[in-house]
Amino acid sequence: MGAQKSIHAGNAKIDFNVDFTQKLCAAMMFQPFRNAVAGSPLSHVIGSLCIKHPNLFGKSEKLDVLWDKGLCDSNILITYRKPRPEWLSQHAFIIQHSMSPETGIHGIPVDNFSRTRSGGVNLRRFSAGVDLSEPASSNWSSKTSVKIEHVSPVNDEGRSISRDHHGFPVTCSGGYHDNMVVLKQESRFANANDCSFTRFSLQIEQGIPILSKWLLFNRFKFVASKGVRFGPAFFLTSLTGGSIVGDIAPYQAFSIGGQSSVRGYGEGAVGSGRSCLVANSELTLPLNPMLEGAVFLDCGSDLGSGRHVPGNPSLRHGKPGTGVGVGCGLRFKSHLGHFQVDYAVNAFQQRTVYFGFSNLS
């Protein structure tokens, strides 16, 4: 169920957008997830709450509050923006608190790596910082951010932990939490016309050890994609890669496998390493004005870096380190949004079906 409401406060209008849904199929979930969410009356409720204030102090300051809740995760994001001339950097102050299961790294692959069940490690994160968005020039845009972050692993019962089920540390410090100051630079390039588009993004993160036990690392990630239209058909290919040097906690490793990575595998079921390389290709053909068919090929690898992650969770869970997924799918477009279904087969001949919605109004 959902509701929208606008409240006028003086010259300002506050917009509320609430959407909560009772999860009726919780009894069908895997046992580890049922145990993790069975503790409160709201545990089976999923939804979101969005509050927007466009004129907080009467000078066009914007305040956004967003709360998302899933069955096993939650996220609270508070953003405050001050108005600036377009030719100056736009800055925003951000506070975020999240809780999510770390299935990408500590999850256990099952059913020939087609899905991943909980490994009993969840991450509680709190961060606060500022984002600086530079004025866009031509096809390029960039954003710089600096934030302080506190990461605390907890088990499925919500108690702080320093080690996983096998006794290996789940933090870089070896204690119950990690602290870090992260300076992040992100650059994006986009160019499009009627027949093709090109996109490229590069993220570089630098951990700054303000205190002796805080993390010192450098992490980069890039995503390059190209789309070309051939008559009625459209071909899309993308390449994603990255690496991290310096201090590393297991949860900072690159997770490979899943719907947004290598389809046919569970979340992180291909591998988790200090480095990664993932390639995706997809060809779509229109079947009618609202329906498209697609065939795709995904492949990914940790480039042999899984053993360099503390505790080597990839090896302990038997992840192969490389994976290939092929399949087909349907894309349905309507005025309500886009519905997508994919049927994928991995290298172990295990079949998986994915469903997804996007751009819902």
Residue, then its C-alpha position, 0 to 999 in steps of 0.5 A: m500500500g502507498a500514500q502521497k501527501s503534501i503539507h504547506a508550511g508557510n511558503a514551503k511545501i513538504d512532500f511525503n511519499v510513503d510506500f509500505t508492503q506486507k511481505l506475504c511470501a516470507a514463509m517461503m524464504f530460506q531458513p537463515f533469512r527467516n531467522a534474521v528477520a523474525g524478531s519484530p512486528l515490522s520484520h516482514v514489512i518492506g517499503s520506503l518513506c520519502i520526505k522532501h522540503p524544498n525551502l528549509f530555511g527560506k533560502s531555497e535550501k533543500l532537505d531530503v530524507l529517504w528511508d528504504k526497508g527490505l526484509c533483510d536490509s534498511n537504509i536511511l539517507i539524509t541530504y541537505r543542499k544549499p543553493r549555489p550559482e550554476w558556475l560554482s560547485q554544488h555541494a551537499f551534506i549527507i548522513q547515511h545509516s544502513m544495514s545489509p547482509e554481506t552475501g556478496i563476500h561471506g555468502i555461501p553458494v548453493d545449487n551449483f552456484s546459482r544462488t547464495r545463502s546467508g553466511g551470518v555476516n551483516l554490515r552496519r554502516f554509518s557515514a557523514g560527509v560532503d559531496l562537491s559536484e563540479p559544473a558539467s563541461s561538454n560531455w564530462s561531469s565530476k564529483t568529489s566527496v569526503k566522508i567519515e565512515h564507521v563499519s560494524p559487522v553484526n550477526d543475524e541476531g544483531r550482535s556485534i562480531s569480529r569473526d565469521h563462522h570459521g573464526f576468520p576476522v571480518t574487519c581490517s582492524g580485527g576488532y568489532h569495527d573499522n573507521m576510515v576517512v574516504l576521499k572519493q573522486e568520480s568522473r563520468f563521460a556520456n555521448a549519445n545520438d540516434c544510433s549509438f551511445t558511449r558511457f564511461s565512469l571512473q571512481i577513485e577512493q583514497g582511505i586517509p588514516i587520521l588515526s593510526k588504526w584507521l584504514l589506508f587504501n586506494r581503490f579504483k573502479f571503472v565502467a565502460s559501455k557502448g550501445v549501437r543500433f543495427g536496424p531494429a536491433f540494439f547491441l549493448t556491451s560493457l566492461t567493468g573492472g577495478s582493484i584495491v591496494g593497501d589495507i583491506a577488510p573482506y567486505q571491501a573486496f569486489s564481489i562477482g556474480g549476480q543479476s547485475s554482474v554475471r547472471g546465472y550465479g548467485e550474489g558473489a558466487v563467482g568470486s570475491g577478490r582484490s581485483c575484478l573484470v566483468a564483461n556483459s553483452e546483450l542483443t535486443l530485438p523488438l517483438n512488438p511496440m511494447l515487447e522486446g526479446a534479448v539474448f545475452l552473454d556475461c563473464g567475470s573473473d577475480l583475476g586470481s586475486g581472491r587469495h589476497v583477501p584476508g581470510n580468503p572467503s572465496l576459497r573457503h566457500g568454494k567459489p570458482g573465481t571465474g564464471v560464464g552465464v548465457g541466456c535470453g529474456l523479455r523486456f516489457k515497456s508500459h506507462l507504469g514502468h519496465f518489466q524484465v525477465d531473464y533466463a540464465v544458464n551458468a557454467f555448471q548447467q544450473r538454470t536461474v530466472y530473474f525478474g525485475f521492475s524499473n522506472l515505476s511511477 
